[in-house]
């Protein structure tokens, strides 16, 4: 396996989303607008909320892409205009294909909103190819216990998409991609295969690590060159904590991107149509 070199290391940016909940945004930012086929990565929190303080994202639309929500701590409840409703607990993943259009809400679970507590998770936006922009909306809700995991030589992994340490994800993706959550003990090392045609990056969730010899710490994004078919991740022997890393990669679509807030299409005319359809109520609405 040929190990990829590091192209750039950038810092995530602290901002607010929805009703004002804290996120650390990897992209889009001034340093990185997008990494085809990925449009956005937000780390929600981590933040400890007091009683009545937790905030979420009330009713809002999406068209033309997918949202992947991965909870680490706390619980979120979701509802949408197709009648779906559910709850995301720690370790759960929701892979939502917005496709032709949907209105949904993502709010702290009632008990978290009432009592307060720690909220921590991630949301990744994955662009859809032109052929799937107007696909029928779909959910894949995967419970923590159903996400394949493995552990070897001080390296643990949860396989959300793709394959690692002999385990294969249960999620069905529209385009080939990898989404792995690694946790490395001090002194551990892993070399993970990433197909040469993938764009790939890592986000440091916890601790400090070395990526092809380059150091990165919590809250930083490591962008890899497309000059190899593998990625090297290591934790220094004397590290004071484990290293937590999301490794994400996918085949670039190579298509024009027109985006306006929650709509991502190929042309500006399609954006205008999405706005018109939403305003005309064609996305439906969440039942009271």
Secondary structure, DSSP 8 states (H G I E B T S, - for coil): --B--EEEEEE-EEEEETTTEEEEEEESSSS-S-BTTEEEEEEEEEEEE-TTT---EEEEEEBSEEEEEEEEES-EEEEETTS-EEEE-TT-EEEEE-TT-EEEEEEE-HHHHHH-EEEEEEEEEEE--GGGTT---EEEEE-GGGS-EEEETTEEEEEEESEETTEE-----SS-EEEEEEEE-TT-EEEEE--TTEEEEEEEEESEEEETTEEEETTEEEEE-SS-SEEEEE--TT-SS-EEEEEEEEE------EEETTEEESSHHHHHHHHHHHHTTTT-----
